Amino acid sequence: MYTVLPSPMLHTITGLRFQPIVDFHSGQAVAHEVLVEIRNVNLDVLFASLPTRCALQIFFWQANTLLKMQDKGQYWLNFPADKLLDPNAMELLLALRHQRRLTIEIQDPLTLTRMSRLEQRSVHNNLHRLKAAGWKIWLDDLTYELADDYARLALPFDGIKLDRSELNIPGRFDAFVHVVRDKIAGAVVVEGIETAQDLQRACASGAQFGQGFLWPESRIDAVVTA
């Protein structure tokens, strides 16, 4: 089982951070993306070089921690794309009693486009298996350059999170949102919302949800004990 985190650095996890995912219509948080907190570590640098096995272990540790909490919130957890081809990871996901409270947020959108056709078909089949088991599945960090590839792949995503850089390219942003909704998945989260102007632009694009530092995150203490 993916329960023990082998890296001494990962045992320095001190908490979980919760970033709100906000419904533009109601203005309310409908879910939270969950990230680990490690003091005095640049998490972007860490996760850029972290083996995907370790990222998978973090996923299952987070899942088990969250499902033991008393509240019944909705949580989105990062999942490495290449592990969609890992039979052991698939069996663990299918066996996890997620209570329909966890959403898989697939990282590394470029990884899926670089897979062989056979591997992409395997991913397609595995995503259908996960959805049949009640999982919600979103793709993270989609860029304009990858949109045509994902339209062709026609993977069964519940929604798409746009890379935070896209909001800062107003000349194509609205068109990008429409392409995603028409050809890839109907639901869209705009990342990188930091100002009232960002929020106004995102709401006008036709996307339904937003995420960013405009809305304060929260945290809890949580440590790896195994």
Residue, then its C-alpha position, 0 to 999 in steps of 0.5 A: m500500500y502507498t502509506v509510507l513516504p520514503s524521503p526524509m524531506l517528505h517527513t517534514i510535511t507540517g500541514l495541509r493547505f486548502q485553496p478555494i475553488v469558487d463558483f462565479h455565480s454564487g461567489q461561494a467555494v464549492a471545493h478546495e484544492v489540497l496542497v502539502e505544507i513543508r517549512n523552508v522548502n520551495l514546493d515548486v522546485l520540490f515537486a518539479s523533481l519529485p519522483t512520481r511514486c512519491a507524488l502518488q504516495i502523497f496523494f494517498w496520504q492526503a486522501n486518507t487524512l481528509l477522509k478521516m476529518q469530521d467535515k464533509g467537504q469536497y477536496w481536489l488532489n493532484f495526481p501524476a499523469d503517468k500513474l494512470l498507466d500503473p496497474n497498482a495505482m489503478e487498483l488502489l484508486l478503485a478500492l479507495r472509499h472516496q465517499r464522492r468527496l475527492t476529485i482527481e486532478i491530473q497533473d502534467p498535461l504534456t505527459l499525456t500528449r507524449m504517450s503512444r497511441l496504445e498508452q493513450r487508449s489505456v488511459h482512456n479506458n482507465l479513466h472510464r473505470l475510475k468514473a464508473a467507480g464514482w471518481k470525478i476527474w479534472l485535468d490541471d494546467l491546460t495551455y492554449e498550445l495543448a488544446d488541439d491535442y486534448a480535443r483529439l484525445a477526447l478523454p472523459f474529463d469532468g472539467i478542465k483547469l486552465d493554466r494560470s498564465e492564460l488569464n494574462i493573455p486577454g487577446r485569446f483568453d475568451a476564445f480559449v475558454h470557448v474552445v475548451r468548453d465546446k471541444i474538451a469538457g463543459a466545466v472550466v476553472v480559471e486559475g491565477i485570479e489575484t485581483a478584481q480585474d482578473l475576476q471580472r475577466a474570468c467571469a466574462s469568459g464563460a468559465q464557471f469557476g475560479q481559483g487564485f490568491l484573491w481568495p484566502e487559503s486555510r490550513i491545518d496541521a497534519v504530519v506523516t507518522a508512518 
